[in-house]
């Protein structure tokens, strides 16, 4: 036990506010434990005592950290003697729950319990169960923060430095310039180097040794090479398992699945994922055989290793399909893509994006785009959209965030992209991946603006609308609106668009199979098991799932569990990663409905496409009052089907060249 610190004579507003919040939390705990009243003693900014042997009221305390604060709760008496806490409060290793920090310390002293309930095992067990659950949840939040911090740091430190030009052969000039910019030297240039290569360079590098080193650095970056998430993963899994058992569920996956209405139990989810993986294995085998034959024709007769797949996919796209992404950038100017997205939002979802002049707003950057989002059906403003194209030039991914509360009368969405800042006087050009990300983020904006339910963490249709928006990217009519050369004004030829569609189809099965792998890994890690997890168990489980889904032996450098941010960088998607795969199937099915009524004429109010979009809004918008599947049936006229996805992903092997 530790001594309870005395209250300081004065507290800062921050500490006083924190004390108030923790008081509220403890009041709820005491109420849950069935107590009639309780008082808080020793509330203040705690400091470790310099003399552990000093005289003070003794207590048996347990601690937990949440939002930088330490919660320590104990059973104390006015005479300094301590009542026994249940032994189950402590972990199997005999380690006290929580993290020892100098922060806000609290102790609970039930007022009447000293007389009426002293020595009552039933009372102490009930109290400690409530406190233990709150502390486990607080500890999970702390572990989540550590996992995310390690992942962010390791992602920044996962690179390979190259000083010889032979190591970067095949790398386009724009990638060379970016790699030289990342290298910590003012003299580094794109032509002369040196270069700092990251994972996005894998698909271009001719040098096999550099590719292998870069892939291994990427795959093992959180498994002890750069950072170590292995112990954090084990602790999080055991905490979630303990919470589920205390709540009466055999596993965390069972507790989550029973809240979802689509499948109802984790066994049904696992069966569906296994069937989907079996369906996808045929087109993946087709693509692998195709790439292997192409690599052999280019002089590479050996087997295709994990670090070779992206490279040969890119070579096949260039040599066979005639797609050179660097040359296509001239056709994807940001203003043109935004105009096409504005047209799509208006015609399909009834949202008009009106540009707002930023010249009189000092806090706005001149490179930002600001739109007022008007709902044409209701005749009211839905919110504001601010787009910053260059907010994260050195980050791995683009992000979407909603910094303001959904309760505000006007919702402001901030969309931050990772585009290359152009030279002065030149337009902002985008790559294919950048265009895809922008379509995806607009989908998330639409979900938020229309208050659609797919953003609800309690739903198993994650990213449904965002993935639906991605489907429009290569649609013929929309593609012709934005794929225009920024200097000549010529449209990208239709044969190139068809080649892009073929490439996307060839890659869809493999990328979805990877998503199925992570979904099944998520269910296995959070499923029922007789004993707590260990590091060895986690790695063995990952390898078993990888063999079953991807059909290959794992490499010694692979440790995807340590990079599994969807499952361990928060609790929202733990045991629910399958919702991304389910959302993709829904997106293909919903897009097929729009394709059936689409026509190339310009937008007219309540044409067939607009009527279908309005039906989508009405059906999905009323979702909170009824089950999701019932709402989807109103929109689609039937249950969701995997047929549209099956046809697109070339499951039958047709149309392969």
GUMARFI-40709 format. One record per residue: x, y, z of N, C-alpha, C in turn. Coordinates in steps of 0.001 Angstrom, whole numbers, plus 500000, padded with zeros to 6 digits. Layout:
<atoms>
XYZXYZXYZ...
</atoms>
This chain:
<atoms>
500813498801500000500000500000500000500852501255500000500240502374499689500927503663499695500161504614500574500869505600501104500208506611501919499317507480501059498220507920501633497314508811500928497827510231501063498094510932499973498622512290500065497567513245500605498027514250501269497119515271501797496772516255500705495637516933500877495198517905499884496109519131499917496600519600498791497405520823498768496567522017499190497237523038499646496530524239500085495855524953498928496406524830497726495814525473496553495980524553495356495009524583494487495051523758493294494886524638492069495549524238491013495346524930489751493967524590489218493415525424488322492100525106487745492073523751487062493205523371486421493227522095485731493087520946486711493849521000487802493785519936488800492433519924489486491903521133489782490600521192490429489525520598489530489605520884488222488643520303487292488786518806487207490050518346487227490273516909487194489705516254488444489895516892489612489343516350490839487837516217490733487188517232490149485739517186490002485314516040489108486059515837488009485695514755487101485866513396487773486966513220488487487206511928489122486210511688490240485806512765490954484765512620491967483489512057491340483135512576490162481937512097489494482060510627489127483265510244488644483484508848488289483352507952489510483952508354490617483898507538491825482488507486492388481740508585492253480352508567492720479553507517491962479820507426490649479133506408489857479555505007490274480853504834490591481337503529491046480657503111492342480595504060493278480000503753494582478532503401494417477842504142493507476441503840493261476289502440492670477207502081491734477143500756491129477408499659492148478213499990493177478529499001494202477418498867495230476377499683495134475248499561496032475392500326497331476335501271497412476516502045498633475528503205498675475123503589499888474200504714500026474921506048499967476157506096500417476904507346500370478382507039500483479181507998500103480621507837500195481253509212500213482395509329500804483124510598500795484517510354500259485106511397499701486442511301499138487435511927500094488512511232500311489564511768501172490868511762500401491742512697500758493063512721500142493021513033498662492240514007498252492175514382496844493170515509496605494071515330495688495029516393495418496099515933494470497071516773494233498169516430493354499158515605494153499149514293493905499917513379494747501402513444494490502199513257495519503646513158495418504081511919496191505069511239495687505574510085496412506196510550497729505874509888498826506449510299500107507949510043500137508666510985500722510113510822500802510493509765501822509654509584502834509941508597503878508797507594503929508975506412503336507876505456503303507449504988504683508291505127505672507965504617507004507248505632507876506974506848507329506344507865508148504939507413508554504448507923509642503132507532510132502053508252509356501064507520508918499941508069508162498869506999508107497665507359507819496626506346507676497037505320506632496934504053507007497362503007506106496206502584505206496550502131504014495521501684503081496113500676502121495255499853501615495652498971500527495086499596499258495950500062498370495517500877497241495817500183495930495015500447494950495269500036493575495198501283492715496032501331491683496106502557490891495823502274489430495379503302488756495146503209487326495280504600486734495779504678485512496026505963484881495012506208483787494407507369483784493504507776482722493673509267482468493935509612481217494124511018480830495204511686481672496273510949481978497371511533482738497122511600484225496018511064484731495704511103486149495772509697486727496146509608487976496202508314488636495016508181489579494301507082489430493173506793490296493589505695491252493624506021492531493984505024493542492811504892494507492282503717494609491121503493495454491442502428496478491026502649497708491320501664498744490238501617499797490279500605500611489326500403501707490044500817502984489602501950503571490320502514504716489403502600505921489983502634507082489233502837508315489760504071509013488934504586509928489346505799510619490473505541511612490728504261511941491793503946512887493094503577512185493071503599510868494291503292510135494438501827509808493546500968510282493643499557509927492987499347508576493421498364507842492915498151506499492058496897506443490989497003505658490165495830505403490711495112504180490527493835504162491139493052503094490401493265501789491165493401500697490588493463499356490623492069498756489691491740497900489695490416497284490987490175496533491510488966496631492777488665495976492660488722494459491424488579493932491253488621492489491469490011491922491596491006492785491852492353492288493216492444491644494111491580492061495479491626491561495640490627490421496578490919489524496760490077488353497377488751488740497353487833487757497863486492488037499337486510488411500055487491487898501485487558488195501755488170489561500701488518490300500907489138491595501263490596491487501065491162490291501444492539490047500252493441490316500468494571490956499357495457491240498849496098489961497512496142489816496919496721488626497210498213488572497631498699487410497804500130487247499245500539487104499439501818486921500756502385486698501069503354487815502256503241488368502668504121489454503147505449488875502432506520489134502840507842488665502572508862489749503270509989489688502987511109490590501867511925489967500667511748490413499530512448489827498416512486490838497196512703490347496073512851491253495756511522491928495743511487493241495485510251493980494184510389494742493416509301494768492122509315495418491971508079496290491166508189497309490809507015498104489342507123498461488680505999498515487261505966498815487069505504500253486274506252501006485970505897502390484454505836502548483841504668502439482397504578502661482078504949504101481153505889504285480924506446505612480308505433506583479197504812506214478515503911507123479075502503507065479897502232506055480409500878505910481306500477507071481938501459507747482852501142508839482142500392509957480886500734510155480145500115511251479296498953510740478541499220509668477553498243509237478157497112508423479208497412507623479686496417506679481124495991506933481698496367508051483091496030508305483253494514508327484158494026507489484395492606507420483424491864506522482519492583505861481550491918504997482215491576503664482383490312503380483032489899502143482172490224500925480837490110501065479961490407499933480074491869499521480136492753500546480240494177500235481577494498499573482662494023500159483978494344499596484130493779498189483592492596497958483695492018496612482953492866495590481758493352495974480965494165495055481660495492494751482215496111495790482926497369495592484145497177494710484930496159495022486156495963494261485887495564492813484793494870492542484465494532491152484227495796490326483494496727490910483231497982490193484511498769489960485325498866491002486577499614490863487541498912489920487581497575490009488518496831489162488173497007487682486878496979487357486483497143485968486853498531485446486587499558486257486946500914485838488445501053485651489203500397486525490659500512486428491211499728485243490604498590484952491040497854483771490797498688482507489655499326482437489355500164481277490309501344481180490642501923482332491601503033482327492977502553481895493344501365482344494648500833481960494696500530480464493579500047479927493510499800478488493730501082477696493166502182478171493372503457477474494840503863477510495495503625478612496918503926478673497730503057477732497415501765477655498127500864476751497854501229475295496627501644475018496286502082473662497152503262473243497334504195474149498168505364473854499614504957473601500123504021474399501504503550474199501643502846472856500670502010472507500717501297471231500761502288470074499860503280470105499829504267469034501102505083468947501675505426470115502927506176470111504063505384469499504160504096469866505194503245469280505011503097467773503762502920467357503502502731465930503848503984465138503492505143465658503806506394464958505314506609464874506009506357465992507461506542465995508139505556465046507712504283465096508342503271464251508069503531462777506898504054462457506587504352461056507494505456460521507812506420461370508726507489460959510164506991460832510513505956461606511888505466461631512104504233460767511083503815460022511221502657459143511685503132457771512975502996457504513530503480456243514841502765455971515334502957454751516651502466454353517370503608453662518565503931454134519371504990453529520258504409452438520256505050451298521038504599450150521890505753449657523169505470449421524091506501448942524542506268447505524392505020447022524799504704445667523584504707444743523770505229443539522653505319442608522158503943442185523012502926442255522586501577441883521467501075442790521406501605444015520385501153444952519020501744444696518927502784443868517625503420443628517213503330442165517833502462441419517456502321440002515972501978439894515299502671438977513869502473438783513003503471439521513578504207440466512799505154441251512522506411440432511255506793440241510946508007439464511554509248440105511706510295439303512358511509439769511633512123440966510303512142440933509561512730442051509810511959443346509927510633443257510231509836444438511663510085444901512574510277443953513963510577444327514045511900445085513338512883444597513363514187445270512776514085446675511691513338446819511103513165448148512041512396449066512728511374448542513666510591449353514862511433449769515345512288448872516453513173449228516013514208450254514776514673450150514249515643451118514163515028452511513848513724452601513764513056453897515132512818454522516181512737453707517510512458454255518004513671455057518549513433456266518953514563457130520246515228456681520192515847455524521360516565455018520889517649454074521429518834454238521041519943453377521608519807451978522624518981451796523251518828450482522623517713449656521682516950450223521057515845449495520175516385448374520297515802447198519490516204446045518894514962445401517825515156444620517188514033443963518074513360442939518975514129442300519851513552441279521078512879441873521682513497442911522950513011443444522818512222444749521682512399445464521520511704446736522253512418447861522414511732448993521867510404449327520342510445449509519742509234449624518292509124449660517855508304450874516737508672451444516118507901452528514829507290451988514839505975451785513731505271451154512728504781452197511454504905451881510382504398452738509558503376451958508543502799452623507823501651452051507141501984450733506778503251450485506095503577449239507014503471448028508314503281448258509264503125447150509399501673446690508830500731447436509026499309447147508657498948445713507582499484445207507070499065443901507902499578442738508886500438443002509690500999441917511136500506441914511631499996443014513060499698443140513436498422442383514406498525441486514888497360440745515780496473441612516494497051442559517461496315443363516735495417444372516902494100444230516197493139445087516654493263446534517952493448446763518470493529448129517899494732448869517796495864448188517232497061448814515750496844449102515044496220448162513627495933448396513432495040449620514251494009449716514122493087450851514411493791452171515477494575452208515824495292453441514722496271453832514160496957452843513112497929453126511837497229453607511469496120452985510270495386453399510433494828454805511609494264455104511834493712456449511798494811457511512342495962457192512280497082458137510843497499458386510026497476457330508625497870457455507820496828458231508003495548457927507181494489458525507512494233459988508716494555460405509135494247461784509359495501462616508855496636462178509225497898462814508702498039464235507670497296464618507154497373465990507350496071466746508270495232466270508528493945466920509909493906467542510387495045468009511664495082468702512791495677467905512598495855466573513656496437465752513751497943465986512618498635465869512576500076466105511825500376467397510666499787467545509864499884468767509318498491469057508772498291470245508305496958470630506891497045471197505945496540470422504551496508470865504116495125471335505025494174471387504620492799471691504050492674473097504736493212474079504224493131475448502929493927475604502826495051474914501610495872474997500419495101474450500612494413473326499535493624472736499076492539473705500018491838474307499674490762475248498891491324476431499340492428476985498649493019478135497244493486477756497092494076476556495765494526476138494822493344475928495314492291475298494467491118475077494020490502476393494923490423477352494563489836478643493602490728479421493759492041479297492825492947479958491423492814479353491330492771478030490033492614477386489409491261477718490232490237477766489723488908478132489172488918479545489897489566480465489446489621481856488147490412481984488043491522481259486817492317481302485621491522480780485828490767479704484733489963479155484311488869480122485279488199480754484948487141481706484195487698482910484621488868483395483939489478484535482509489886484180482271490208482889480932490592482455480059489393482104480618488187482203479838486988481944479908486473480524480871486970479717481035486502478343482271485610478261482256484601477406483440483734477290484630484415476634484395485483475853485495486179475185485052487586474826486025488424474498485718489787474058484979489767472715485356488836471834484681488743470541483205488411470710482882487552471663481481487210471921480712488423472423481329489170473336480666490363473880480375491383472791481304491552471850481113492533470776480101492032469758480214490758469355479354490225468298477888490228468700477606490034469973476217489998470410475558491371470368476368492430470267475812493773470126475526494123468674476078493341467726475922493608466309474738492817465765473960493427464888472748492766464415472930492051463084474028492287462357474179491671461044474457490179461145475431489805461992475805488403462107475340487777463424475404488519464506474858488041465772475816487293466663476822486624466097477803485902466910479101485803466132480193485613466856481501485585466213481691484356465339480968483275465629481071482071464801480539482349463397479417483067463298478861483420461990479810484342461230480441485278461935481410486175461280482590485380460746483124484474461568484284483676461159483942482797459962482764482217459956482346481379458828482254482199457552481673483406457645481558484261456472482931484662455951483861484986456845485208485370456419485934484203455762485763482996456305486404481822455697485858481574454290484552481703454124483955481508452797484445482570451822484555483815452287485039484889451420486489484661451021487318484203451968488722483918451653488836482799450626487987481797450772488008480705449801487605481204448419486646482110448363486205482669447091487299483505446439488091484219447251489110485122446721490393484400446338490591483201446825491865482537446585492078482246445103491022481973444360491163481679442931491696482877442149491082484070442248491664485207441512493053485593441990493345485403443273494690485702443760495695484745443138495332483473443041496218482503442388496410482852440923495342483321440266495454483755438869496462484886438748496356485871439626497264487018439551498690486605439850498880485743440844500230485295441187500876484562440015500118483666439371500652482948438214500973483904437081500118484904436907500340485898435857501621486682436111501797487148437353502995487922437691504252487065437625504134485804438048505311484924438010505752484676436575504786484463435671505134484262434265505737485527433670505203486668434027505738487927433521507146488161434048507363487878435355508704488041435931509702487103435257509281485879434944510172484930434267510538485429432878509584486059432192509875486600430859510843487770430915510947488388432114511878489504432301513210489049432895513404487736433022514678487218433514514704486862434978513568486918435675513518486560437095512755485239437231513523484139437261512913482811437268512644482290438668513062482975439700512882482496441062511469482716441569511183482245442778509846482454443364509629483921443722508361484327443764508023485696444137507927485784445655508780486596446246508783486798447687507846487952448047507513488114449323506591489197449698507039490578449246508343490827449201508828492147448792508878492295447266508540491232446536508552491293445073507185491601444474506106491339445207504770491413444616504424492810444124504615493816444980504298495186444567505138495615443368506395495196443359507295495589442277506826495021440943506500493726440919506100493124439655504687493526439255503842493863440212502547494439439870502726495753439114503661496571439588503912497859438936504522497664437553505473496711437436506072496458436125505031495936435136504126495068435605503082494543434725502153495664434268501828496565435175500975497693434814501616498556433732502917498739433814503610499594432850503802498895431508504298497657431555504678496982430313503487496395429566502509495864430292501386495184429639500179496104429505499824496804430600498635497651430574498929499071430109500216499446430051500580500773429565500250501899430521500293501630431830499969502636432839501264503112433500501592504378433288502754504981433929502235506106434829502222505842436127501560506754437065502167508145437057503471508239436919504101509558436927503611510411435753503368509789434616502870510541433465501404510923433637500660510115434403499240510399434591498997511568435536499985511943436345499797513034437295499385514331436594499847514541435366499501515769434640498004515868434356497281514746434463495846514745434169494985514888435422495608514870436597494823514903437831495177516153438633494629517288438215494814518539438945493770518625440057494189519062441225493295519100442379492005519880442110492045521082441496490775521797441252489791521000440404490298520264439391489407519464438547488770518321439327489559517664440187489022516557440990487964517079441961488212518242442551487233518820443476485933519177442760486028519684441531484822520005440780484005518741440499484690517652440158483982516396439922483322515887441201483978516032442332483402515601443604482212516473443993482280517766443715481137518645443984479929518220443157480165517890441896479084517412441025478493516116441574479346515184442014478880513899442535478075514085443816478564514930444727477846515171445983476464515764445723476370516645444720475087517278444418474123516294443783474599515547442810473695514691442057473254513472442852474144512865443600473825511618444287473284511861445688473903512786446439473543512951447846472799514246448143472581515088447128471829516312447346472544517341448185473888517326448182474684518287448944475413519213447975475139520509448054475826521491447217476970522112448005478193522021447453479371522588448089479653523946447450479401525007448204479554526372447706480897526920448175481800527314447262483089527871447686482910529146448503483746529288449523483718530459450398485025531215450218484947532529450070486132533363449908486881533460451232488191533133451195489005533148452410489904534373452505489779535293451577490729536410451532490655537296452765489489537367453414489342538240454569489517537503455889489977536244455846490157535458457065491653535236457280492204535928458262493645535906458479494153534528458901493306533769459594493753532483460113493765531400459048493165531644457891493092530659456836494300530781455915494875529648455572495992529648454638495472529893453229496281530528452404495852530817451034495767529553450190496345528440450659496273527182449920495065526340450315494298526772451311493148525995451770491945526213450858491067525218450862489774525311450183488684525280451252487730526188451126486661526284452126485318526233451399484452525308451822483140525144451196482048525205452258480930525820451893479718525739452694478865524616452121478439523687452979477711522496452541476217522747452744475472522818451624474038523082451664473266521809451340472237521531452117471346520400451878470218520883450973470207520423449710469224520909448747467824520393449046467709519236449672466393518677449977465735519413451133466517519726452169465970520403453344466076521917453247466910522419452314467074523854452177467775524497453357468780523833453910469495524369455063470983524046454953471784524751455756473224524525455779473543523343456681474274522389456131474688521231456912475976521486457684476857522307457141478116522558457825479126523210456907480369523229457355481477523823456609482545522754456390483175522795455226484271521889454905485513522707454598486604522414455296487891523067455058488885521996454620489508522189453470490455521230452908491839521847452870492782521187453531494185521613453530494992520583452740495389520877451505496068519862450677497463519499451149498147520414451849499556520186452175499795520137453679498787519769454445498921519813455898499888518807456465500060517661455775500932516611456293501834516122455173502685516991454697503539516643453561504505515516453879504888515357455162505867514341455521505246513128456196503909513028456207503254511915456877503019510774455889502718509582456455502481508415455619501110508471454937500097508922455636498735508865455118498058510222455280496982510403454546496112511533454774495200511199455941494680512214456605493809511967457740492564512810457608491518512397458297490270513148458380489983513299459848489570514468460266489294514668461689488174515669461854487423515502462910486341516424463246486650517036464598487343518168464651487821518703465921486742519332466772485567519600466179484524520254466943483405519274467244482629519604468246481568518714468705480451518634467681479852517438467562478721517255466662477489518020467137477528518530468381476384519248468908476354520712468479477404521177467811477420522563467363476378522768466269475777523969466187474747524195465172475284524097463755476539524474463521477152524361462201478403523498462347478388522359461700479488521406461821480607521775460855481815521852461365482967522151460514483850520920460414484111520480459191484967519339458933486286519839458359487369519313458882488696519661458385489294518429457726489623518545456458490197517442455700491643517805455369492556516952455780493980517223455598494570516152454693495220516581453606495809515661452644497321515749452669497940514772452055499398514740451947499774514828450464499675516014449920500034516236448533501376516952448451502030516811447314503305517498447103503025518963446764503655519833447493503459521260447226504125521617445898503383522196444956503966522498443641504874523722443700505651523885442655506455525089442535505554526270442227506056527445442505505250528649442331504785528784440881503490529018440728502923529182439402502440527896438767502703526734439384502271525455438838501052524946439594500202524140438948499009523621439625499359522478440575498461522188441495498628521062442412498173519793441712499113518887441455498826517646440750498738516483441747497971515481441386497715514351442272498077513043441580498505512068442382498681510713441885497383509935442023497348508732441478496154507903441560495774507606443004496781507333443829496516507060445235495938508299445928496437509475445578495912510712446171494446510919445799494099510630444543492708510782444110491814509808444874492277508586445041491499507591445782491265508035447219492306508557447870492178509024449247491181510179449333491224511095448373490314512233448405488853511775448257488589510839447360487242510292447236486809509625448544487712508881449163487395508202450423487053509211451519487850510261451631487622511242452681486341512041452443485989512271451199484712512918450919483556512025451361483723510719451234482698509816451729482508509926453226483584510065453947483484510222455397482857511570455747483148512584454941482513513871455166481000513775454966480578513056453929479147512892453659478481512137454806479130511100455308478586510369456453478322511300457627479280512182457886479152513075459031478122514168458785478148514759457594477221515847457300475769515382457322475516514184456823474158513648456770473792512871458027474721512798458991474495512054460247474098510616459956474764509996458977474476508606458664475061507706459745474513506511459951474896505685461097476204504935460936476806504932459726477973504096459514479204504618460242479168505850460777480269506327461607480140505855463048479004505258463397478760504792464753479675503620465052480527503719466099481432502607466404480704501337466798479412501434467119478650500250467468478106499524466235478437500026465031477924499394463826478987498533463167478532497520462415479473496648461717479450496897460216479210498143459816479270498542458408480274499675458244481435499513458861482441500577458908482874501005457507482993502305457313483515502900456072482617502625454871481369502289455090480472501938453979480391503059452946480028504263453364479854505366452417481200505801451839482265505775452650483592506141452140484035505180451038483800503895451236484152502910450213483232503014449006481983503400449235481068503637448119481568504792447250482078505845447872482617506972447102483831506557446277484643505646446798485803505167446035485379504509444728484207503874444741483754503192443543483512504169442387483250505435442689482983506419441633484261506915440963485406506639441522486656507232441047486909506935439566486679505697439129486951505312437746485674505175436926484561505692437442483328505681436665483513506557435427483067506077434281483374506725433002482966508184432968481722508480433306481227509851433209481972510781434152482195510334435383482879511183436357484360511319436023484977510228435570486400510252435235486678511270434140485799511353433165486000512314432081485898513755432562485270513967433698485123515325434217486418515854434840487245514965435396488435515470436087489755515017435453489754513979434620491001513490434019491311514317432769491742515565432992492016516517431909493430517060432096494206517101431025495584517599431107495584519063431534496415519394432491496351520733433092496865521833432175497590521492431099498076522529430179497373522472428824497221521278428260496625521163426926495103521109426975494517520704428111493071520581428205492516519316427584493376518411427102492920517159426500492525516160427587491481515390427274491033514370428211491904513119428093492008512404429180492750511146429170491987510149428299492665509468427381491962508545426474491186507464427233490087507027426635489226506014427254489967504692427447490886504366426533491624503106426672492469503094427944492959504272428365493741504343429600492835504108430803491635504699430763490695504456431868490354502972431982490134502306430847489834500873430874491013500073431435492227500503431111493399499829431672493474500030433182493109501227433645493091501480435086492040500616435776490892500448435139489858499575435698490365498145435760491013497670434687491547496308434670492588496125435784493455497110435973494462496995437029493804496944438402492803497794438618492108497787439902491425496449440153490835495858439103490200494557439253491221493478439595492362493524438931493391492515439189493896492582440623493930493779441200494497493952442539493462493844443651492190493923443295491144493971444324491105492703445159491223491549444518491130490290445254492255490170446280493481490519445883494602490386446823494468491369447985494092492605447702493966493581448788492839493199449738491726492672449199490634492247450070491029491023450874491817490132450287492273488951451024493148489360452210493950490408452031494724490932453155493793491474454241492725492143453843491753492636454827491086491479455557490805490400454842490227489214455484491225488615456470492501488609456121493521488109457048493501488883458355493470490205458287493456491003459509492143490826460271491041490672459544489761490463460220489749489132460973490255488093460354490299486784461022491308486784462169492435487469461976493408487584463063492788488299464255492022489337463985491344490082465042490393489180465833489605488365465135488678487465465820489414486400466621490500485875466073491263484845466790491892485409468059492420486615467975493075487204469143492078487537470247490862487869469877489855488231470871488850487116471124489146485918470623488251484790470807488466484086472134487693483041472338487732482294473596488992481442473667489629481426474839490810480612475067490895480278476550491514479140476881491501478679478276492472479395479197493471480054478658494493480675479506494886482033478941495532482878479747495956484200479246496959484084478105497082485163477364497983485208476215499426485378476650500327484879475825501759485145475947502266485626474585503485486173474553504035486644473281504154485502472275504551484343472750504707483198471862503364482767471282502321482799472116500984482422471642500489483384470564500724484675470768500256485673469802500934485474468450502252485283468448502976485098467189502563483800466505502415482729467288501994481450466711500602481561466102499707482279466762498358482463466249498370483246464942499191484292464877499294485079463652499777484226462484500804483411462729501341482566461663500310481552461180499533481008462097498513480038461717497435480681460849496992481875461219495978482566460419496539482956459062497795483386459014498411483791457749498488482611456787498871481439457301498916480261456432497522479911455912496529480005456783495189479619456385494547480566455394494823481874455507494175482857454640494999483137453389496280483430453561497117483812452423497751482624451723497776481468452388498283480267451740499775480255451519500547480894452366502009480869452259502619480806453639503894480467453693504604480424454961505013481831455383504882482160456662505273483509457116506782483693457098507201484909456846508621485252456903509011485557458348510266485334458674510732485541460052510616486993460495510600487930459535510530489350459900509111489824460142508110489050459756506725489503459840506206489469461271505604490566461682504882490622462955503775491661462791502697491269462081501634492203461741500779492552462947500748491693463938499963492003465133500479493269465806501790493465465801502373494644466440502097495928465659501599495790464414501261496952463588499754497114463439498992496311464167497548496200463977496838497339464694496944498539464117496374499707464775494862499674464883494174499061463909492712499003463972492232498292465227492959497266465668492531496475466825493101496987468138494266497656468102494954497987469349495224499471469537494854500304468572495031501740468742493743502393469218492859501592469723491576502028470249490695500816470458489591501000471176488690499887471452487516499827470484487341500835469620486160500894468785486065499716467823487206499277467257487182498216466254487743496900466761488060496796468026488548495528468565487473494469468414487818493349467774486884492262467449485837492698466439486074493822465743485138494322464736485837494744463448487065494316463252487790494697462044487102494126460802486358493047460981485614492473459857484624493483459260484248494499460031483260495464459544483769496221458324485087496360458184485632497010456985485370496143455755485571494825455879485326493917454758483838493900454417483001493852455451481556493869455229481130495192454591481722496306455029481424497601454436481811497654452966482903496980452588483314496952451180482297496186450338481823495049450838480817494284450108479542495113449934479135495812450992477962496685450901478179497792449872479387498350449831479682499443448908479556498986447459480078497797447137479955497276445773478487497039445420477729496504446370476324496219446112475530497509445913475778498518446739475070499794446605475472500516445321476753500455444959477204501120443737476553500508442504476313499202442536475650498544441413474253499122441202473580499492442302472252500095442177472330501443441463473336502245441774473480503541441100473886503364439634474715502368439365475111502127437979473917501754437108472944501049437682471781500608436922470957501782436407470950502906437120470109504045436723470923505235436236472268505096436217473102506242435849472988506518434358473007507804434010473094508216432615474009509421432541474642509675431394475681510706431319475178512138431255473877512360431248473417513741431122473734514536432393473730515835432288474068516688433421472994516598434487473341517134435652472454517023436811471143517759436598470059517052436854468735517655436876468048517209438160467315518107438742466696517810440030465746516620439891465950515626440760465118514431440859465118513612439573466265513488438894466402512493437847466557511127438523466607509994437801466649508683438459467784508528439463468966509079439136470088508970440067469805509755441342469284510963441198468983511792442366467879511170443217466881510563442550465816509909443315466357508732444116467277507960443497467880506846444229468732507356445380469478508451445152470263509034446234469392509522447373468241510136447029467316510589448071466757509410448852466487508297448151465999507108448846467080506553449779468332506612449328469444506183450177469508507017451454469378508331451301469434509221452467468283508960453425467079508831452872465919508626453743465995507288454465466405506249453738466458504920454350467532504855455425468745505290455074469855505182456021469750506228457116469161507375456818469044508419457822468092508070458935467124507190458673466185506789459713466682505582460484467938505182460206468467503951460793468388503886462316468724504949463060468749504783464522467436504279465097466328504412464365465034503973464876464717502529464496465592501879463701465324500511463289466624499825462900466624498499462715467852497779462388468458498223461061469773498121460979470500498560459787470063497772458556469943496457458663469582495643457505468194496008456980467302496346457877465970496768457440466051498072456657466904499005457114467098500264456390467737500015455031468710499101454983469369498813453707468389498167452728467485497312453224466492496687452349465574497737451727465253498779452485464406499839451925465111500535450776466423500747450913467176501402449848467357500474448645467780499231448895468171498332447800467025497473447297466004497310448114464895496452447720465124494989447998466241494638448610466580493252448934467720493249449938468113492046450376469240491916451292470558492186450558471623492546451297472934492740450653473400491463449955474109491641448855474604490511448079476085490699447778476803489592447696478224489629447379478456489523445876477392489418445076477542489174443640478286490305442933477995491568443277478664492692442609480161492670442884480532492373444119481955492281444438482582491087443731481892489960443689482415488763443039482729489040441568481819489725440884482023490015439473483185490976439264483279491995440107484338492994439931485709492386440193485815491543441220487120490995441611487563489830440744486862489582439637487283488555438676487394487183439325486430486857440165486495485580440872486425484410439904485727484585438785485601483481437832486812483356436915487783484271437064488987484201436242488805484766434851487617485269434541487374485823433203488065487172433044488258487541431777488819488845431397490291489001431774490936487901432212492373488006432484493115488028431154494179488843431093494956488932429856496309488288430070
</atoms>
